[in-house]
Amino acid sequence: MITHINTNILKHSHETKKLAGNEIVVNAAFNDFDEFLMSYVSDVPGGGLFVKTTKALPLGSRVRLFFTLKDSRVPILEGDGEIISVEREDLESVGGMVIKFYNLNEKSKALLSRLVKNFL
């Protein structure tokens, strides 16, 4: 579950990326690849991910994505996204948000292509 959402400067892969003052960075570390797979939402055109969080962003928010595995600083998915659905936590469901992917880097596109072909 994401409990931290960074909104200004992110150090990643030994470089600092300065982002526009209003750009939001979602930096999520999954425990393992299985957790990442279980979060993938296949019915979002172009791909998307359900991110469990108690700090869901407003619907329509544009975000910069950096998804890693917990023990690695190397991103498994990097690009841009938009919040297309927000789920509030209640007795029947886990809170979080669905992020639709767009403008992913080539490595991320290749990963998603393999993921859909082999696992979903």
BAKOL-581064 format. One record per residue: x, y, z of N, C-alpha, C, O in turn; residue in one letter; residue number from 0. Coordinates in nm, 3 decimals. Layout:
% BAKOL-581064
[marlum [X, Y, Z], [X, Y, Z], [X, Y, Z], [X, Y, Z], "A", NUM];
...
***
This chain:
% BAKOL-581064
[marlum [0.085, -0.118, 0.000], [0.000, 0.000, 0.000], [0.089, 0.124, 0.000], [0.184, 0.132, 0.077], "M", 0];
[marlum [0.057, 0.219, -0.085], [0.133, 0.344, -0.088], [0.083, 0.433, 0.025], [-0.037, 0.457, 0.037], "I", 1];
[marlum [0.173, 0.480, 0.106], [0.136, 0.573, 0.212], [0.206, 0.706, 0.192], [0.185, 0.799, 0.270], "T", 2];
[marlum [0.290, 0.716, 0.091], [0.367, 0.836, 0.067], [0.357, 0.873, -0.081], [0.379, 0.789, -0.167], "H", 3];
[marlum [0.323, 0.995, -0.110], [0.322, 1.044, -0.247], [0.408, 1.169, -0.251], [0.380, 1.268, -0.184], "I", 4];
[marlum [0.513, 1.163, -0.331], [0.609, 1.272, -0.343], [0.557, 1.373, -0.444], [0.504, 1.334, -0.548], "N", 5];
[marlum [0.569, 1.501, -0.417], [0.515, 1.601, -0.508], [0.615, 1.703, -0.559], [0.574, 1.801, -0.621], "T", 6];
[marlum [0.745, 1.683, -0.536], [0.837, 1.784, -0.589], [0.958, 1.724, -0.658], [0.957, 1.713, -0.781], "N", 7];
[marlum [1.061, 1.685, -0.586], [1.183, 1.635, -0.649], [1.204, 1.489, -0.612], [1.186, 1.451, -0.496], "I", 8];
[marlum [1.240, 1.409, -0.709], [1.260, 1.267, -0.685], [1.400, 1.227, -0.727], [1.439, 1.253, -0.841], "L", 9];
[marlum [1.477, 1.166, -0.639], [1.608, 1.113, -0.675], [1.586, 0.968, -0.717], [1.531, 0.889, -0.641], "K", 10];
[marlum [1.630, 0.935, -0.835], [1.606, 0.802, -0.888], [1.716, 0.765, -0.985], [1.754, 0.847, -1.067], "H", 11];
[marlum [1.767, 0.645, -0.978], [1.871, 0.595, -1.068], [1.990, 0.689, -1.076], [2.042, 0.716, -1.184], "S", 12];
[marlum [2.032, 0.739, -0.962], [2.150, 0.826, -0.950], [2.136, 0.960, -1.021], [2.237, 1.024, -1.050], "H", 13];
[marlum [2.016, 1.005, -1.048], [1.999, 1.138, -1.104], [1.880, 1.205, -1.038], [1.789, 1.139, -0.989], "E", 14];
[marlum [1.881, 1.336, -1.038], [1.771, 1.412, -0.981], [1.685, 1.463, -1.095], [1.736, 1.520, -1.192], "T", 15];
[marlum [1.556, 1.441, -1.084], [1.465, 1.490, -1.186], [1.386, 1.604, -1.125], [1.308, 1.583, -1.032], "K", 16];
[marlum [1.404, 1.723, -1.176], [1.325, 1.836, -1.128], [1.195, 1.836, -1.206], [1.194, 1.826, -1.329], "K", 17];
[marlum [1.087, 1.848, -1.135], [0.956, 1.843, -1.196], [0.889, 1.978, -1.181], [0.920, 2.055, -1.090], "L", 18];
[marlum [0.796, 2.005, -1.271], [0.721, 2.129, -1.262], [0.658, 2.139, -1.124], [0.623, 2.037, -1.064], "A", 19];
[marlum [0.644, 2.260, -1.074], [0.596, 2.281, -0.939], [0.465, 2.213, -0.906], [0.441, 2.178, -0.790], "G", 20];
[marlum [0.379, 2.193, -1.006], [0.249, 2.132, -0.978], [0.241, 1.987, -1.023], [0.135, 1.926, -1.014], "N", 21];
[marlum [0.351, 1.930, -1.071], [0.349, 1.791, -1.114], [0.358, 1.699, -0.993], [0.434, 1.726, -0.900], "E", 22];
[marlum [0.281, 1.593, -0.995], [0.277, 1.499, -0.884], [0.352, 1.373, -0.924], [0.333, 1.321, -1.034], "I", 23];
[marlum [0.435, 1.324, -0.836], [0.509, 1.201, -0.859], [0.449, 1.091, -0.772], [0.434, 1.108, -0.651], "V", 24];
[marlum [0.414, 0.979, -0.835], [0.371, 0.861, -0.761], [0.487, 0.763, -0.765], [0.517, 0.706, -0.870], "V", 25];
[marlum [0.552, 0.744, -0.653], [0.669, 0.658, -0.641], [0.629, 0.540, -0.554], [0.620, 0.553, -0.431], "N", 26];
[marlum [0.603, 0.424, -0.617], [0.553, 0.308, -0.544], [0.652, 0.194, -0.550], [0.708, 0.165, -0.655], "A", 27];
[marlum [0.673, 0.128, -0.437], [0.759, 0.010, -0.431], [0.673, -0.111, -0.394], [0.618, -0.118, -0.284], "A", 28];
[marlum [0.661, -0.205, -0.488], [0.585, -0.327, -0.465], [0.673, -0.428, -0.393], [0.794, -0.431, -0.416], "F", 29];
[marlum [0.614, -0.511, -0.308], [0.691, -0.611, -0.234], [0.760, -0.711, -0.326], [0.873, -0.752, -0.301], "N", 30];
[marlum [0.690, -0.750, -0.433], [0.748, -0.844, -0.530], [0.673, -0.831, -0.662], [0.576, -0.756, -0.672], "D", 31];
[marlum [0.719, -0.905, -0.763], [0.657, -0.893, -0.895], [0.513, -0.944, -0.894], [0.430, -0.893, -0.969], "F", 32];
[marlum [0.483, -1.043, -0.812], [0.346, -1.094, -0.802], [0.250, -0.985, -0.755], [0.138, -0.975, -0.806], "D", 33];
[marlum [0.292, -0.905, -0.659], [0.207, -0.795, -0.611], [0.184, -0.694, -0.723], [0.073, -0.642, -0.738], "E", 34];
[marlum [0.288, -0.666, -0.802], [0.274, -0.577, -0.917], [0.172, -0.636, -1.015], [0.083, -0.564, -1.062], "F", 35];
[marlum [0.183, -0.765, -1.047], [0.090, -0.831, -1.140], [-0.053, -0.824, -1.090], [-0.145, -0.799, -1.168], "L", 36];
[marlum [-0.073, -0.847, -0.961], [-0.208, -0.846, -0.904], [-0.269, -0.705, -0.908], [-0.391, -0.691, -0.903], "M", 37];
[marlum [-0.186, -0.603, -0.917], [-0.235, -0.466, -0.920], [-0.271, -0.420, -1.060], [-0.341, -0.319, -1.077], "S", 38];
[marlum [-0.224, -0.493, -1.162], [-0.248, -0.452, -1.300], [-0.396, -0.459, -1.333], [-0.463, -0.558, -1.300], "Y", 39];
[marlum [-0.448, -0.355, -1.398], [-0.589, -0.350, -1.436], [-0.595, -0.368, -1.587], [-0.555, -0.278, -1.662], "V", 40];
[marlum [-0.644, -0.482, -1.633], [-0.640, -0.514, -1.776], [-0.751, -0.448, -1.856], [-0.742, -0.443, -1.979], "S", 41];
[marlum [-0.856, -0.399, -1.792], [-0.965, -0.340, -1.869], [-0.950, -0.190, -1.891], [-1.045, -0.124, -1.931], "D", 42];
[marlum [-0.832, -0.136, -1.867], [-0.802, 0.004, -1.896], [-0.730, 0.008, -2.031], [-0.622, -0.049, -2.043], "V", 43];
[marlum [-0.788, 0.074, -2.134], [-0.720, 0.080, -2.263], [-0.579, 0.138, -2.248], [-0.562, 0.246, -2.192], "P", 44];
[marlum [-0.479, 0.066, -2.297], [-0.341, 0.111, -2.284], [-0.277, 0.067, -2.155], [-0.157, 0.086, -2.135], "G", 45];
[marlum [-0.356, 0.008, -2.066], [-0.301, -0.043, -1.941], [-0.321, 0.053, -1.825], [-0.333, 0.174, -1.844], "G", 46];
[marlum [-0.325, -0.004, -1.708], [-0.341, 0.076, -1.587], [-0.311, -0.008, -1.466], [-0.290, -0.129, -1.476], "G", 47];
[marlum [-0.308, 0.056, -1.351], [-0.272, -0.011, -1.228], [-0.360, 0.041, -1.116], [-0.385, 0.161, -1.105], "L", 48];
[marlum [-0.408, -0.051, -1.031], [-0.478, -0.011, -0.910], [-0.374, 0.001, -0.800], [-0.304, -0.096, -0.769], "F", 49];
[marlum [-0.363, 0.117, -0.743], [-0.264, 0.143, -0.638], [-0.339, 0.161, -0.506], [-0.417, 0.255, -0.490], "V", 50];
[marlum [-0.313, 0.070, -0.412], [-0.375, 0.081, -0.279], [-0.311, 0.198, -0.206], [-0.188, 0.205, -0.195], "K", 51];
[marlum [-0.391, 0.288, -0.156], [-0.340, 0.401, -0.080], [-0.450, 0.464, 0.003], [-0.567, 0.461, -0.035], "T", 52];
[marlum [-0.412, 0.521, 0.115], [-0.506, 0.598, 0.195], [-0.504, 0.744, 0.154], [-0.581, 0.825, 0.205], "T", 53];
[marlum [-0.415, 0.778, 0.061], [-0.400, 0.917, 0.016], [-0.428, 0.927, -0.134], [-0.343, 0.974, -0.210], "K", 54];
[marlum [-0.546, 0.884, -0.176], [-0.582, 0.888, -0.317], [-0.582, 1.032, -0.367], [-0.624, 1.124, -0.297], "A", 55];
[marlum [-0.535, 1.049, -0.489], [-0.532, 1.181, -0.552], [-0.667, 1.209, -0.618], [-0.744, 1.116, -0.643], "L", 56];
[marlum [-0.697, 1.335, -0.645], [-0.825, 1.368, -0.708], [-0.837, 1.308, -0.848], [-0.738, 1.295, -0.920], "P", 57];
[marlum [-0.958, 1.272, -0.885], [-0.989, 1.220, -1.017], [-0.938, 1.318, -1.123], [-0.957, 1.439, -1.111], "L", 58];
[marlum [-0.874, 1.267, -1.227], [-0.823, 1.351, -1.335], [-0.683, 1.404, -1.312], [-0.626, 1.467, -1.402], "G", 59];
[marlum [-0.624, 1.380, -1.195], [-0.487, 1.427, -1.169], [-0.390, 1.360, -1.265], [-0.398, 1.239, -1.288], "S", 60];
[marlum [-0.300, 1.439, -1.321], [-0.192, 1.386, -1.405], [-0.072, 1.362, -1.314], [-0.039, 1.446, -1.230], "R", 61];
[marlum [-0.008, 1.247, -1.332], [0.102, 1.210, -1.243], [0.220, 1.156, -1.323], [0.206, 1.109, -1.435], "V", 62];
[marlum [0.337, 1.165, -1.261], [0.460, 1.103, -1.312], [0.479, 0.975, -1.231], [0.471, 0.979, -1.108], "R", 63];
[marlum [0.503, 0.862, -1.298], [0.507, 0.731, -1.233], [0.648, 0.675, -1.224], [0.723, 0.678, -1.322], "L", 64];
[marlum [0.682, 0.624, -1.108], [0.805, 0.547, -1.087], [0.768, 0.428, -1.000], [0.752, 0.443, -0.878], "F", 65];
[marlum [0.753, 0.310, -1.060], [0.719, 0.189, -0.985], [0.841, 0.099, -0.980], [0.902, 0.070, -1.083], "F", 66];
[marlum [0.877, 0.056, -0.860], [0.993, -0.030, -0.839], [0.951, -0.151, -0.756], [0.840, -0.158, -0.704], "T", 67];
[marlum [1.043, -0.247, -0.744], [1.025, -0.354, -0.647], [1.092, -0.308, -0.518], [1.188, -0.231, -0.523], "L", 68];
[marlum [1.042, -0.353, -0.406], [1.084, -0.303, -0.274], [1.235, -0.303, -0.254], [1.290, -0.207, -0.199], "K", 69];
[marlum [1.303, -0.408, -0.296], [1.446, -0.419, -0.273], [1.532, -0.363, -0.386], [1.652, -0.387, -0.390], "D", 70];
[marlum [1.471, -0.290, -0.478], [1.544, -0.237, -0.593], [1.512, -0.090, -0.614], [1.400, -0.046, -0.589], "S", 71];
[marlum [1.610, -0.015, -0.660], [1.586, 0.126, -0.692], [1.562, 0.144, -0.842], [1.534, 0.255, -0.887], "R", 72];
[marlum [1.573, 0.036, -0.918], [1.555, 0.041, -1.063], [1.406, 0.032, -1.094], [1.340, -0.062, -1.049], "V", 73];
[marlum [1.352, 0.128, -1.169], [1.208, 0.125, -1.197], [1.170, 0.008, -1.287], [1.239, -0.022, -1.385], "P", 74];
[marlum [1.058, -0.059, -1.253], [1.004, -0.160, -1.343], [0.902, -0.096, -1.437], [0.869, -0.153, -1.541], "I", 75];
[marlum [0.853, 0.021, -1.401], [0.761, 0.094, -1.486], [0.782, 0.242, -1.460], [0.783, 0.288, -1.346], "L", 76];
[marlum [0.798, 0.317, -1.570], [0.822, 0.460, -1.559], [0.751, 0.531, -1.672], [0.760, 0.489, -1.788], "E", 77];
[marlum [0.682, 0.638, -1.640], [0.611, 0.715, -1.742], [0.512, 0.810, -1.679], [0.531, 0.856, -1.566], "G", 78];
[marlum [0.407, 0.839, -1.753], [0.304, 0.931, -1.706], [0.173, 0.856, -1.691], [0.154, 0.749, -1.748], "D", 79];
[marlum [0.083, 0.914, -1.615], [-0.047, 0.853, -1.596], [-0.151, 0.955, -1.554], [-0.120, 1.072, -1.529], "G", 80];
[marlum [-0.274, 0.908, -1.547], [-0.385, 0.993, -1.504], [-0.475, 0.911, -1.412], [-0.501, 0.794, -1.437], "E", 81];
[marlum [-0.520, 0.973, -1.304], [-0.611, 0.907, -1.211], [-0.749, 0.902, -1.277], [-0.810, 1.005, -1.303], "I", 82];
[marlum [-0.797, 0.778, -1.306], [-0.926, 0.765, -1.374], [-1.035, 0.709, -1.284], [-1.152, 0.707, -1.322], "I", 83];
[marlum [-0.998, 0.663, -1.166], [-1.096, 0.610, -1.071], [-1.038, 0.618, -0.930], [-0.920, 0.593, -0.909], "S", 84];
[marlum [-1.123, 0.653, -0.835], [-1.082, 0.659, -0.695], [-1.178, 0.573, -0.614], [-1.300, 0.589, -0.623], "V", 85];
[marlum [-1.122, 0.483, -0.536], [-1.202, 0.396, -0.449], [-1.173, 0.434, -0.305], [-1.058, 0.431, -0.262], "E", 86];
[marlum [-1.275, 0.468, -0.232], [-1.259, 0.497, -0.089], [-1.264, 0.367, -0.010], [-1.342, 0.278, -0.043], "R", 87];
[marlum [-1.182, 0.356, 0.091], [-1.181, 0.235, 0.174], [-1.310, 0.228, 0.255], [-1.353, 0.327, 0.315], "E", 88];
[marlum [-1.370, 0.110, 0.256], [-1.486, 0.085, 0.341], [-1.482, -0.061, 0.386], [-1.380, -0.127, 0.368], "D", 89];
[marlum [-1.589, -0.109, 0.442], [-1.590, -0.247, 0.494], [-1.577, -0.351, 0.384], [-1.534, -0.463, 0.410], "L", 90];
[marlum [-1.615, -0.316, 0.260], [-1.615, -0.413, 0.152], [-1.501, -0.397, 0.052], [-1.479, -0.487, -0.029], "E", 91];
[marlum [-1.429, -0.288, 0.056], [-1.323, -0.269, -0.044], [-1.204, -0.194, 0.014], [-1.214, -0.118, 0.110], "S", 92];
[marlum [-1.091, -0.218, -0.050], [-0.966, -0.152, -0.013], [-0.962, -0.017, -0.085], [-1.000, -0.008, -0.201], "V", 93];
[marlum [-0.917, 0.086, -0.018], [-0.907, 0.216, -0.080], [-0.790, 0.224, -0.176], [-0.690, 0.154, -0.161], "G", 94];
[marlum [-0.803, 0.310, -0.275], [-0.694, 0.329, -0.370], [-0.741, 0.405, -0.493], [-0.846, 0.468, -0.493], "G", 95];
[marlum [-0.660, 0.397, -0.598], [-0.690, 0.469, -0.721], [-0.640, 0.389, -0.840], [-0.541, 0.316, -0.831], "M", 96];
[marlum [-0.710, 0.405, -0.953], [-0.667, 0.343, -1.078], [-0.595, 0.450, -1.159], [-0.648, 0.558, -1.185], "V", 97];
[marlum [-0.471, 0.417, -1.198], [-0.391, 0.509, -1.279], [-0.382, 0.452, -1.419], [-0.332, 0.341, -1.439], "I", 98];
[marlum [-0.430, 0.528, -1.518], [-0.419, 0.489, -1.660], [-0.283, 0.534, -1.710], [-0.241, 0.647, -1.687], "K", 99];
[marlum [-0.213, 0.444, -1.779], [-0.079, 0.475, -1.830], [-0.086, 0.548, -1.963], [-0.173, 0.520, -2.046], "F", 100];
[marlum [0.005, 0.640, -1.983], [0.034, 0.696, -2.115], [0.177, 0.747, -2.113], [0.233, 0.776, -2.007], "Y", 101];
[marlum [0.235, 0.759, -2.229], [0.372, 0.811, -2.241], [0.471, 0.731, -2.156], [0.555, 0.789, -2.087], "N", 102];
[marlum [0.462, 0.598, -2.163], [0.558, 0.513, -2.091], [0.687, 0.505, -2.171], [0.686, 0.516, -2.293], "L", 103];
[marlum [0.798, 0.484, -2.101], [0.924, 0.465, -2.173], [0.923, 0.328, -2.240], [0.837, 0.244, -2.210], "N", 104];
[marlum [1.017, 0.304, -2.332], [1.018, 0.181, -2.411], [1.030, 0.055, -2.325], [0.964, -0.045, -2.352], "E", 105];
[marlum [1.113, 0.061, -2.223], [1.131, -0.055, -2.133], [0.998, -0.090, -2.065], [0.965, -0.208, -2.052], "K", 106];
[marlum [0.924, 0.010, -2.022], [0.795, -0.012, -1.956], [0.692, -0.069, -2.053], [0.615, -0.158, -2.017], "S", 107];
[marlum [0.691, -0.018, -2.177], [0.599, -0.071, -2.279], [0.627, -0.218, -2.305], [0.534, -0.298, -2.316], "K", 108];
[marlum [0.755, -0.253, -2.316], [0.793, -0.393, -2.341], [0.750, -0.482, -2.225], [0.700, -0.592, -2.246], "A", 109];
[marlum [0.769, -0.435, -2.102], [0.728, -0.511, -1.984], [0.578, -0.535, -1.985], [0.533, -0.647, -1.961], "L", 110];
[marlum [0.499, -0.431, -2.011], [0.354, -0.446, -2.011], [0.308, -0.540, -2.121], [0.214, -0.617, -2.102], "L", 111];
[marlum [0.373, -0.533, -2.236], [0.339, -0.622, -2.347], [0.362, -0.768, -2.307], [0.277, -0.854, -2.333], "S", 112];
[marlum [0.476, -0.797, -2.245], [0.505, -0.933, -2.198], [0.408, -0.975, -2.087], [0.363, -1.089, -2.083], "R", 113];
[marlum [0.377, -0.883, -1.999], [0.286, -0.912, -1.888], [0.150, -0.954, -1.941], [0.096, -1.056, -1.898], "L", 114];
[marlum [0.095, -0.878, -2.034], [-0.037, -0.908, -2.089], [-0.034, -1.040, -2.166], [-0.126, -1.121, -2.154], "V", 115];
[marlum [0.070, -1.061, -2.244], [0.082, -1.183, -2.325], [0.098, -1.309, -2.239], [0.037, -1.411, -2.268], "K", 116];
[marlum [0.179, -1.303, -2.136], [0.216, -1.423, -2.060], [0.137, -1.448, -1.932], [0.128, -1.562, -1.887], "N", 117];
[marlum [0.080, -1.344, -1.873], [0.018, -1.363, -1.742], [-0.130, -1.331, -1.736], [-0.200, -1.378, -1.646], "F", 118];
[marlum [-0.179, -1.252, -1.829], [-0.320, -1.210, -1.818], [-0.405, -1.264, -1.930], [-0.526, -1.238, -1.935], "L", 119];
***
